[in-house]
């Protein structure tokens, strides 16, 4: 019977060991396993999300899932208006804190909630974004997929009760897998996750994130094929004399990105108004412009490919870019579920294509093709608006498979990003109006990588406040690091054994037989203990000490009769030694 009971407990014991190992910053094998699982889970959810609107649109629209141009003007107007009302009624049923979606929501949960993403926000994102894309709103599919991937990975870790430091890595794995599944660009997904979400580059972070991107990308290729997200023509720079003009293009796209960020910040101030009213305004705006420019509706990748192949005239490219900036930015700013990454690509391609046509007019035969400038515009717009220049550069490289585009891409992306930062002073659209102070600091990143169980002291003894002096030497003979003073219903303190030993030396021999020592009153340095959960990170432990002006925390465990809830102790000095 004992053997059978031990066998039944074997999976639980192995899971406990798995959790304990994950609390360390270098738990590479365990994180690698989680990265693969996260990638597969995210890939399945990203595929389900994409099919949720692409299949109905393929059946309902005359010429495929993005042929909104084939609809009548009245239909193009009514569709987003009715869709906005339906989405508004659906979102109204959720609590205000559950209505926040997108990459910005992920960053906020990473910063303030230890990467614990709620399921309710993910459900709203899935259904709300699918409805928005079904009804022709000018939003993207990548942002929702990223949110869904991050949420599913975080929920996986929460269900397994993994330490919070591993939840951060799992969330980044979901982000990378979602980008890889959406664009068929796994490396760009990895860089985006590290640059925008984790904001650090470490081996322990890279390996699981890479495995997640590969897993998600493989699943997407099985369902949607191995072809890139866009049909990219063969492109190259005509001559090095184009570089000065590319610098001007970077300035122009940087200014356009600045307008987008400022407009987003302005429109996001109206989120205090009723959700149905806000979404109705979005529907009216989108429907009104779509009667004239149906190219702004839906994901817009058909328009993007036309810009890449040079099928659109200069005036139409500029009109689409301006309308898309207005409609997409206000839609996302007012809280409509949907993504900004896809619209950002369309805007960048149209602006780049227009600049390519202008360059050809100014210097006939001396500039690259329209497609060349369109793909550069995509990268520059992504780098500037998302504040992710490296991810944008890798995305351009993966989409084109053309190393010759690397040099001009580096120039235009960097110039656009610098220009946008100089004009707006904003760190990127996902961080606007969010408290990200200290999130990218080395101390925050280092302490967030390790769980409290990896550093806690276990060599301590418990005792109530009053200790018989005759028992004190027996207690000290165990050579504990700390004495935990705890009584039911009273605050917990720790005392150094050396202080108790010094007090014993002051007592006469007869006093040691009859005296009770008050551990809360004898001379010595006592620190009050404040609780943290066993899944907390060292960063959470430090924050708890700062908030309570304390010097130590205890790692809590489920209490039982005659059993202390103190599982371990961490002091401020322990954390200082850890990062110094």
N, C-alpha and C positions, 0 to 999 in steps of 0.2 A: 504493500500500500504506500509506504514511504517513497519507494522508487517511482511508482506511478504519479504520485503528487509532485515529485521533483521534475518528472518529464513534462507534466502539464505546465509547470512554472518556467520551463526552459525558454520559451519564446519571450516571456515577459522579462526574464533576466537578461537575455541577449539585447532586447530593446533598451533596457536601462543602461547597459554598457555602451550601446550605440549613442544614446543621448549624452552620457557622460563624456564620451570621446569628442562629440561635436562641440562641447563647451570650449575646447582648445582651439586656438587660432590656426593650427596646422593639421587639422583633421581632413587631409586631402582624400584618402580613400572613401571615407563616409560621405563627404561633400560631392565626390564624383558620382557615387551611386545616386544620390539625391538629384544631381544635375540631370542625369539621364531620365529618371522618372519624371522630373519636372518638365523636361522638354517634350516627352511623349504626351503627358497630360495637356500641356499648353497647345501642342500641335493638334490634338483632337478637338479642343475647344475652339481654336482659331478656325479650323476647317468647318466645324458646325456653325460658327458665327457667319462665316463667308457664304456658306450655302443657304443660310436662313433668309438672305435677301437676294442673292444672285439667282437662285432657282425660280422664285416667284416672278422676278423681273424678266427673266428669259421667257417665261410663259406669257406674261401680260403685255410686254412692250413689243411693238411690231418687228423690230430688227435686232433684238438682243437686249442684254441686261443694261446697256447704257444708252439706248437710243431714245432719250427723252425728246430729241429734236423732231422725231416723227409724230409726236402728239400735237394736238391742236393747241393754240395759244390759251384758250379758256381752260383746257385740261391741265396745261402746265401751270396755270395760276391756281386753280382749285386744289390740285393734288398736295402741294406743300402746306396750304392753309388748313385743309382737313387733317393732314398728317400732324401738324402742330397742335391742333385741338385734341386729337387722340392721345398724342404723347403727353400733353399737358395734363389731361385727366388721369393718365396712368401715373405720371410722376407725382401728382398731387396726393396720391395715396401713401407716399413714402414720407418719413420724417425729414426735416430740413438737412440733418447731418448725413442722411442716406442718399441725398440727391447730388452729392459731390462726386464727380467721376473724372477719369482721364489720368494722364501722366502726372499732372500737378497733384492730384489726390494721392498717387503713389509716393511722391516725394514727401508730402506732408505726413503720411503714415510712417515712412522711413525715419523721418526726423523726430516726430513727437510720440509715436506709438510703437516703436520697435518693430516696424514692418508687419504689424498685425492688421491685415486688410479685411474688412467685414464682407460677408457674403451678400448682404442686401444691396450695397453699392454696385457689386458686380452683376447682380440680377437686373438692376435698373439699367446698367450700361448695355448689357446684351440685348434686352428687349427694346429699350428706348432707341439705341443706335440702329438696330435693324429696322425699326419703324421709320426712323428718319431717312435712311437710305432707300427704303422702299417707296417713300413718298416724295423723293426727288430733292431732298434738302442738300445744301452745298457743304457737306461734311465728308470726312474720310473714314476708312475702315481700319486703318492701322492703329490709331490711338485707342479705340475700343478693344482691339485685339491685344494690345499691350496691357491695358488695364485688366482684361480677363485672364491673360497669362499670369500676370503678377498675383492676382487674387487667388487663382486656383493653386498656384505654388505655395502661397502663404497659408492658405487653408489646409493644404496637405501637411505642412509643418505644424500648424496649430492642432490638427487632429492627432498627430503623432506625439504632441506635447514636446516638441524639440526645443532646445534653448534658443533664445531670441537672436543670438549672434548668427545662428545658422538660418534663421528666417530672412535676414537681410540678403544673404547669398541666394537663397531659394527664390526670393522676389526678383532679384536680378536675373536669375536663370529663366524665369517666366517671361521677363521683358525681352531678353535676347531671342528666346525661342519664338515669340510672337512676331518680332521683326523678321526673323529668318523665314518663317512660314508665310508672311505677307508679301515680301518682295523677292524671295528666293535669294537673299543676301545674308548668309549666316555670319560672315565676318563683320559686316556693318551692324548686325544685331548685337554682337559681342561688344564692339566698341561703344555703341549707344548705351548699353546697359552699364558699362564701366564708367563712361564719361558723364552721363546724365543722371543715372540712378545711384550707383555706388560712389561715384566721384573719387575713385582711386583705382590704381592698377597694382594688383598683387597676384602672385602665383596661386595662392589659395582661392582667390576670386576668379582668376582667369580659367582655370581648368574646368570647374563645374559649369561655368557659364558657356564655355566653348562646347562642352558635351551636350548641354541643353539646346544650344542653337543648332547643332548637327542633328539631334534627335527630332526637333520640331521641323527643321528643313526637310529631312527625309520623309516624314509623314506627309508634308505638304506636296512634295514632288510625286509621291505615290498617287495622290488624289488629283492634283492639278497639272502634273507634268513638270519636266525639268526646265522648260523655257523660262527666260527672265520675265519679270512683271511687265516690261515694256519692250516693244520692238525697236531696238536702237540701231540706227544706220551706221555704216562705217564712217567714222569722223576723225579729223586730225586738224592740227593747226597749220595754216597755210605758210606762215613765215614768222620768224621771231619779231619782226616789226609789228606784229599784232599785240605784243605785250603791253605797250602803252594804252592801246584801246581797251584791252582787257582790264587794266587798272581803272579806267573810267567806267567800264561796265560794273566792276565791283562796287564803285561808289554809288552808281545808280541803284543797284539791287540792295545795297545797304540802306539807302534812303527809303526804298519801298518797304524793307523789313522794319525800319523805324516806324513808319506809318502804321504798319500792322500791329506792332507792339503797343503803341500809344492808343490805337483804336480799341485794342483788346482791354487794356487797363481802364479806359473810359467806359466801355460797355459793361464790364464786370461790376461796376459800381451800382448797376440797376438790379442786381440779383436780389435786393431786398423787396422788390415788388412781387405781386402774386405770380406764381409760376405760369398759370394759364394765360395771363395777360402778356407776359414776356414771350412765351412761345407763339402766341398769336401774332405779335409784332414781327417775329422772325419769319413766320409763314407768309405774312403779307409782303414783307420785303423780298423774300426769295421768289415768291410767285410773281410779283410785279416785274422783277428784272428778268425772270425766266421767260416771260412772254416775248421778250425782245432777244434775249441771249440764252437760249436753252442749254448752251454748252456748260453753264455753271452748275447744272443739276447733277446729282448723283456723285459717284466717286470721281468721275471726270478723266479717267485714263484714256478714253478714246480721243478726247481733246488733246491730251498730253502727247499721244503718239502722232497726231496730226501736226502738232507744233514741232516735234522732232523730225518729221519727214518733210517739213516745209510746205505743207498744204494750206496753211492759213495766211491770210493777208496781214499786213502790218497793222491796219486799223482794227481788225478783228482780234489780233493778239493783244493789243493794248486794252481793248474794251473788256476782253475776258479777264485779263489780269486785274484791272481796276474793279470790276464787278465781283470777282472772286475774293479779293481782299476785303471788300465791304461786307459781302454777305456771309462768307465763312467766318470771318473774325467776329462779327457781331453775333452770329449764331452761337459760336462757342462761348463768347463772352457772357451772353445772357443765359448760359447753362444748358443749352440744347445738347442732349447726349450725342456724341460723335467725335471724330478726330480732326486734328489740324495738320497732321503730317502729310496726308494725301493732298488736300487743297494747297498746302505749301509747295509741294512738287509741281502741281499744275500751274500755280502762279509763277514759280521760278522758270518753268519751261517756256511759258508765254512771254515773260519779260525777256528772257535770254534770246528767244527766237526773234522778238522785235528788235532787240539790240543787234542781232546778227544781220537782219535786213538793213538796218540803218548803216551798219558798218560797210555792207556791200554797196550801198548807195554812195557813201563818202569815198570809198577806195575800191572801185570795181576790180575784182580779180585778186585783191590783196588780203582778203579776209576768208576765214573758214566758212563752212556751210551753216545754214540756219540750224540744223540739228546739232552742230558743234556748240553753238552758243546756247541752244536750249538746254542741253545736258549740263553745261557749265552753270547756267542760271538755276537749274534744279539744285545743284550742290551748294551754290552760294546762298540761295534763299534758305535752305535747310540749316546750313551752318550758322547764319545770322539770326534767324528767328528762334531756333531751338537752342542756340548757344552750344552747338556741338560740331565744331569745325572738323575734328578728326573723323567722327562718324560720317559726316557729309562727304569727306574726301574718300573714305573707304567705300561708301555707297556708290559714288560715281565710278570708282574703279571696278567694283564688282558688276555694276550694270552694263558697263561697256566692254569689259575684258580687254581694255586697250591701254597699255602703259604710256602711250604717247600723250594721253590726256592728263597725265599726272601733274606735270609742270604748270600748265595754265590753270588747272583746277586749284592747285595750292595757292596760286596768286589771287584768283578771283574770290575764293572762299575766305581767305584771310582778310582781304581788303573789305569785303562786305561785312564780315563779323566785327572788325574794328570800327567801321563806319557806324554800324548800328549801335554798338556800345557807347561810342562817343556822343551820338546825338540823343540817345534815350537814357543812358546810364542804367539800363535794365539788364539783368543777367540772363534773360531768356524767357520765353512765353510761359513755360511751365513753373517758373519761380516767382512770377509777378504776384504781388500782394500776399506772399507766403513768408512766414518767418523761417528763414533758412540760416540764421546766424549760427556760426560754429559747425554747421553740418559738414563742411568740407575741410575742417581743421584736422591736422595730423593727430591731435589728441583724441578727438571724437572718433575718427576712423579706427585708431589703434584699439581703443577701449571697446568699441562696438564689435570687434572681431572675436572677442573672447567672452565666455560665459563665467558667471560668478563661481560655479562649481570647480572651474579649473584653477582657481587661486585661493579658495577658502581654507582656513585653518580648521582641522578636525581634531587636533590634540588639545582639548579643553575639558574641564569638568564642571558640573552644575552643582549649585548649592543654594539653599534659601539664604535669606538675609542674615540670620543668626546662626553662627557656627560655634559649636562647643570647642573651646581651646584645646581640649584633650584630643580632638579629632583633627586638628589643624595640621599637625606634623604628618599624620597618615595621608591626608589629602595632598600635601606638598611632596610626599614621597613618590607620587605618580608622575611628577615632573611635567605638569601641564604647561602649555603656552599661555593659557588664560584661565581665569576663574569666572564663570558666568553666574551672576547673582540674579536669581529669578524666583519670584513668588507669584502665586495665582492672583491675577488682577492688577499686578504692579508692573511698572516699567522694568525692563531688563538692563543690567549694567555688566561691564566686564572690568575685572581688576587683575593687575599683574601679580603673579605669585610672589615675586620678590618683595612687593609691598606688604603682603601678609607675613612673609618670613621676617622682615624687619620689625613688624609689630610684635611678633612672638618673642623676639629678643628683648623687648622692653618689659615683658611681663615677668613677675617673680615666679619661682617654681611652684608655689602653692596656688597661684592664680591660674596656672595652666590646667589645673585639675578641676577648678570650680567655675571658671569664668566663661561666659558666652561672648564671642566676638561679633560685633555688629559690622559686617562687611561693607555696609553703606556709609559707615562713619569713621573707620580707622584711617589714619593718614595714608595717602597714596593717590595715584592717578586713576580715576574711574571715568569710563566713557559710557554714555547711554547707547544702547543698541536700538537701531531702527530696522524694521523688517524689509526684506526684498524677496521676491519669488525665486525659486530654484532655477527658473528658465531665464532670469534676468541677465543682462550683459554687465560688464564692468562699468560701462558708461552709465547705466541705470543706477548702479550702486553709488558711483561718485555723485550723480545728480541727487540721489536721496540724502547723502551726507550734506551736500551744499544747501539743499532746501531746509534741512532741520538744524543747520549749523552744528553738525555732529562730526564725530571722528571714526565711527564704526557702524557696520550693519551686520545683521545676522540673516543667514539664508534659512527661510522658514520651510518646514515640512509638516505634513498632517500630524496633528497632535493626537496622542492616545493616552488613556489613563496611565499614570506613572511614567510617562515618556515626555521628554522636552520637545518643543517645536523648533528648537535651535539645531539646525543641521550643520552649520559652519559659520565662521566669523571672518569678515574682511575689514581691515582698518584702512584709514586714509594713507598711512605709511606704506601699506602693502601695495596700494594702487600707484603711489608715487614711485616706489621701487620698480614696479612692473614697467612703467613707461619711460623711466629715466635710464 
